[in-house]
Amino acid sequence: MAQHFLLSKAAKTLSLAQVFTMKDDQAEMTFRSIRWCDTDGQPVCPHCGGTDAYDCRRLKGAPRFRCRACGKDFSITSGTLFASHKLPLRCYLAAIAIFCNEVKGKSALALSRDLSVSYKCAFVLLHKLREAMAAELKGRVVGGEGKIAEVDGGYFGGYVKPANFRENRRDGRLVRNQTGKRRVVVVVRERGGNTIPAVFESEASAMNFLKARVAPGTILNADEAGSWEELGKRFEVLRINHQEAYSMDGACTNWAEEFFSRMRRAEIGHHHHMRRKRHGGKIIAACRMANRWTA
């Protein structure tokens, strides 16, 4: 059996113990090696792409570079989500380490205590990290000729608190008893490959998304829900009836279910409550965090 990624050496490349023992110059070099990994930490101008730049630090020692090609100044964070930052680089490295190592999510309130910053600062910082993760998903296509992927949907939000007395309780599965804030997260996950999640009103409304993000020739696995019937017109689809088995004759959606397992734990342990707000709100945030460890 293959070793789990979280137990491997690759999952321990950046730890809080390393970050908090770094000096300013070590934190700067670490940030440079991450930002400009293709040039081994040598600065690359974000304006013209030139690699010929020299160090011209500010009077107080803050790192700054000047491009010889275009003559413009830039810093380590120029052109990134951390541009015009006010916190030390060590603080941003610590936030990245905490965010990445917390596999089931991280609340802004807990991060504010860890970094000794305000709640608003931690809230904005977490959204910046999630925005960077979302940028990686743009245009991503999974699958290909002969490859296997799984598609499934999980419903989040729209919780209706049951009445005190049993005779006053209503069946929450019926549309007339729902709040309208419930949304479905549809995920398509390639076995041994990448994952793409998205939020929709219903599973049926995700067809165009799946057709655009799944490469032709992919073998899809789906459950018995009638929403996936249309996929058979474009892909070879293996169906599994969960009322009979979770895996049968090579068909299963266990990889997709693992994604939702991460989301459920993030909902219970950190977000506590999810609803429709600003096109998904916390649902989208939980999607990005779950995708961090299943992609």
N, C-alpha and C positions, 0 to 999 in steps of 0.2 A: 504494500500500500504506500502511495506517495506521501511524502511529508507535507503537512499543512503549511501554507505560506506563512502564517503568523509564527510558526515555530522555526522558520528558516532564517539564515543569516541576512538575507535580503530585506527582511522586515525590521531589522535593527540597525539600519544605516544612520539614523538620526534619532538620538534619544535626549530626554531632558537632562540626564546626567552629563552628557557631552556639551549641551548648549550652555548650561549654567556655569560650567567650569571654563568656558572660553573667554579669552581676553578680546578686546575690541578688534585687534588686527586679525585674530583667528576667526571671529564671527564674520568679518568683512571678506576674508578669503573663502570661507564656506559659502557665503551668499554669492560670491563671484563664480565659484565653481558650479553652483546650481543654475545661476542665471545664464552663464556663457559656457555651458558644458561642452559645446562643439569646439571651442577654442581653448579648452583647459583653463578657463578662468580669465583669459585675456579679454579686455573690454572690446565690445563691438558697438559702434555708433548706432543708436536707434533711429537716427534721422536719415543717414545715407547708406548704412550698412558697412561702412569702412572699418577696417581692423587696425588701422594705424592711429592710435590715440596715446596721449601721454597724461601722466598724473599731474593735476593742478589743484591740489586740495584747497578748501576754503581756509580762512584765517584760524578758525577754531579746530581744524583738523578733519572736518567732515569730508569723506571721499568724493572726489569730482574728477572727471576726465574731460579732455578737449581733443576733438577729432582734427587731425591734420588735413583731412580731405575737405571737409565743409566748414571747419572752424567753430562748430557749435559745441557747447558744454553739455555734459550729461552725467548722471550718477548711476549707481548700481541699480536703482529702482526706476529709472526713467523709462517710460513706455510700458510700465507694468501697473498692476492694480495697487501697488504700494508707492506709487509716485507721490512726491511731496509729503513723504512720511514725517511724523514727528517723534515717534518712538524709536529707541535704539534698535539696530539690526538684530541684536541678540533677542530682543522681545519678539520680533517677528519670526525668528527661527524657532523660538520656544512655542509660539502659537501654532506654527506648522507642525511641529513634532507632536504637540498635544492633539491637534485636530486629526492627524493621520493615524496616531496610535490608538485613539478611542474608536474602536471598530463599530460600536453601537451608537455613535453620536456623542456630541458634546454640547451642553447648554451654555448660553452666553453668560449666565449668572455664575456658573462654576468656573468658566474661563476668566472672568473678571477677578475672581478671588485668586486664581493661580498666578495671574500676571500682575496683580495689584493695579488694575486699571478700572475705569468706570464701566458700568454695565453697557452704556451706549457705545463706548469704544470697542468692547468685546463683541457686541452685537454686529456692528459695522464690519469688524475684522472677520468674523465668521462668514458673513455674507460675501465678502470679497473672495475668500477661499472657495466658497461654493460657486461663485461666478466663474472663477478660474477653472473649476472642474467642469462646469456646464459648457465652457468654450471648447473643451476637448470633444464634446459629444456632437457638435455641429457638423453635419455632413457625414457622420460615421455610418458605415454600412457593414452589416454582419453577414456571415455565411458565404456561400459560393458554391461552385459545382461540386456535388458530393458531400458537402459539409452539413452537419446536423445542428439545428437550433431549436429552442423551445420558446413557446409563447404562452403567456398566461396573464390573467388579470386579478388584481386584489383590490377590494373596496376599503376606503378609508374615509373618516370624517362622518359628520351627520349623526352623531350619537344622540339618542333620545333617552333621557332619564326615565326609567319605569316609574309608574305611579306607586304610591305606598300600598294601597289595598289591591289585592289580586283582581278583584272584579272590575277595577278601573284601568287595568293594564291593556295595552293595545299591541297587536302584532307588528313589530318594527319592520318586517319584511315587506309589508304592503306599502305601495306608493303613497296612499292617502295618509299614512301615519308617519311619513318621513319628513325631514326638515328641508330637503332640497339642497343640502350642503354636502351630501355624500358624493364622492368621486371615485373613479376606478383608475388605478395605476396599471397600465399595460406595459409589460416588459417582454422584450425579445432577447434571448441570451444564447449565444453560440457556445456549444460545448467545447471547453478548452480555449475559448476566445473572449470577445468583448460582450458587453451588455448595454442595451439602450432602453431606458424607461421613458415614459411620457404619461401625462395626466389627461383623461378624457371624461366626457359626460357618461359614456357607456362603452362597453367592449365593441359594439358594432361600429361605433364612430371612429375606431382606430384602424380601419381597413386601409385607408390611403397612407397612413403613417407606416404600416407594416409593408405595404407594397413598395414604398420608397426606400425603406431602410433595410430590407432583406434582399440580398442579391439573388438573381435567378439561378435555379439549379439547387437551391438549398432545400434540404429535407426538414420540414417543420414537425414538431411534436406539440400537440394541443390536447386539452381535456374534452369532455363530452359536451361542453356548452355550445348551444346552437349559433352563437355569434361567430364561431370560427369556420362555419360551413363554406363561406365565400372564399376562404384561403385555398380550398381545393381546386379552384379554377386557375390558379396561378402557380401553386407549388404542390409538391408531393407531401401530403400531410399524413402523419401517423397519429391516430386518436387513442386516448386511454380513458376508460370510464372509471372514475374514482370510486363509484359505488361498488365496483367489482374488485379493483386492485389499484395500487399506486404505480406499479410498473409491470408491464406484460409484453412479451414478444418484442422487446427493444424499445417500446414506446413508453415514455414517462415525461413528466414536467418537474422533476425533482430539482433541477438546477434553477428553474424559475422560482420554485417555491422557496429555495434557499434565499433568494433575493428578498422575498416578502418576509421571511423570518427575520432578517436584519431590520427591515422597516418596522415590523411589529415591536421589536425590542426598543427601537429608537422612540417609537410613539409612547410606549409604556414608561420607559426609564427617563426620557429627557423632554420630549415635546408635550406629553400628557394629553394633549388635545389637538386634533387636526380638523380643519374645515376649509370650505371654499372661500378663499380671499386672495385677491390679486392673482388670479389664474392658478390657484393651487396652494399658495402660501407655504405653510409648514409641510404640506404633502410633498411639494417639489423639493424642499430642503432635505427631507428624509430620503427622497429618491436619490439625490446626489450623494448623500452620505453612504447609503447602502451600495450604490454603484462603485464607490471608492474601493470597497473590499471584495466585490464580485466581478469587477471588470477584468 
